[in-house]
Amino acid sequence: MPPIANAIFVMSEMALIAAVLELFKQTGTQIMLVVDEYGIVQGLVTLQDILEEIVGDVPSENELEKPQAVKREDGSWLLEGMLPTDELFEIFELKNLPAEDEGSYQTLGRLVITHLGRIPTVTENFELKGLRFEVMNMDSNRVDQVLVNFIPTDKSASETPKD
């Protein structure tokens, strides 16, 4: 038998999570094949899969190091181009954006490209739903960072105290 065959661990698809966790602990592996009662491979499971089932999504080290949305002191937001649009909606309390219903974009970067109709350059900007979007950084053809500001309305400008 080739040496690689000894490194593959197999578990039953009917195994209880506690037993699977114990098997991961005993074997020191991070991945196992899942087989049915006939010995047919049904898939694979990782220790990460089980932990996420128990405690929810576990962010990777990269996700923890760099937040996708940072509110700045001036009230503007510096957002990663990979920020999912549902998080953008949540931050700015938006209901929907043009073409969003058709599923044409799911990240802020794609929203920018879709709205402009082309790959943008740094400093290009546009206004949408009371927000000003400005491309701050590009990674080749990928929108890397976008600065978003609220556009002041006439009402809020008139409420500003004057000296």
Secondary structure by P-SEA (a helix, b strand, c coil): cccccccbbbbbccccaaaaaaaaaaacccbbbbbcccccccccccaaaaaaaaccccccaaaaacccccccccccccccccccaaaaaaaacccccccccccccccaaaaaaaaaccccccccccccccbbbbbcccccccccbbbbbbcccaaaaaacccc
